[in-house]
């Protein structure tokens, strides 16, 4: 995932396509996309205010507020950490084995690092990759200290 999202794009993404689902069961792809397939598209024809060549935006602890970031996502081996930047410095880990049809709350105040991700509706079907269903739970992932 990190290779596709970060390493294969020069500036950023205009649209993420179904190529992110390569290797997923066809039934899951059909459930998520209705069977349609399209490629991811990188940003193109970007024009900067001063005419300089466009560069990838870099977000750090020091620049996140000034750039108006509301959410942060950190890719870990075990899953994706979802951080509500207005309320927390760390977030819960949503395991990669979580069914992508799971509906999560978008209420930023509910995403706490020491609690499970706020699920609104879980999918009761067999998980997409044939592994046991994994409810979001606390993990023992080593993370950097809270930013100050």
N, C-alpha and C positions, 0 to 999 in steps of 0.2 A: 504494500500500500504506500509506504513512504517513498519507494523508488518511483512509483507512478505519479504521486501527487507532488513530489518535491524535485526529484532528480531529472525528470523528463520534460520539464517546462522551463523556459528561459525567464519569463516574467510572471505569469499567472494564468489562471484558467478563465475562459469565457463561459464554458459549460463543461460539467463532468458528464460523461456518457456511460453507456452500458458496458464499455470495455472494462470498467471496474468490476463487473460481474463475471468476467471470463473465468471459466472453471466452475461456476456455481451450477447447481442443478437447474435444468430447463424449467421445471415447475416453479422454482423460486423466481427466475427471471420473468416468466410469464405473469406471476402474481405481482411483481414490482413494476413491470413495464407494459403489461398487456401483450407481451411478445415482441414489441418493437425493439429495434437495436439501432444505436447511433454512436459515433465515436466522440470521445472527449475533444474539445476544441480549445486550444491555447489562445490567449489574447493576441490579437494581431492589429496592426495599424494603430498602435498607441501613439498619441501625440502628447508631449509634455508641455506645460505652460511656457517654459523657456526655450523650447526647441531642442533640448539636449536628448540624447538617446535614452529611452526608458530603461529603468532598472527594476529588479525585483524589490518589492517593499520588504523592509526588514522590521520586524516587530520585536522589541525587547521590553523588559520590565519598565524601563525609563520612557519608552515611546508609546506604549499601548494606550495610555489615557489621551495623549495628544492626537492620536490617530483615530479616536472614537471607537476603539475596539470594545465590543460587548461580550464576546465569547472567545475563549482560547481552546485549542485542541492540541494535545500532545500525543503522538503515536508511541505507544509502548509495545513491547513484545506481547504482553498479555491482553492489550486492548487499547482503547482510545480514552484518554483522560479529557473530560469536558469541564472547563473552568468558566464559571460566571465571573468575569473580570470586575464587575461592580460590587461583588459581595465576597469573593474568596480569592486566595492566591493559589490554591490547589483545588482539584475537583475529583469526583468519583471516577472510577475506571469502569467503562462499559466494555465487557469482554468481547473479543472478536467472535466468539461463538454465539453471541446474542442474535436472535433472529432479527434481520433488518426490517421486518414488518412491525416490530415493537413500537408502540407509540409512547413517546416520552413527553413530559411537561416542558413547556418553553418558559415557565416562570423562573426567572433567574434566581430568585430568592430560595428555591428548593434544591439547588445543586450544591450540596455541601460535601467536602472531601471525606468526612468521617461517617457518611451515610450512603446507602445505596442510591443509585441514580433514580430519579422520580419517574417511575413507570405509570402511565395512565392506563394502558391496555397491553397486556402480553398476548402473544400469539400462542395458542395452545397446540398448534400442529407440531409435527416432528421438526426439529431444528434442521436448517438447510444443509449442513454438512454431515449429517448422520451422527453428530455427537450429542451427548445428553444436554437437555435444556439447562441453561445456566442463568439463574436469576442474578441480576447485578448484586454484588456483595462486596463487603470490605475486602481489601487485598493487602498483602504484605509487600507491595512494590516499594523499592527504595526510590525516593524522590529527593530533589534538592530542597533545601530549607526554604521556608516561606520568605517571599521577597519583602523588603522593608522600604 
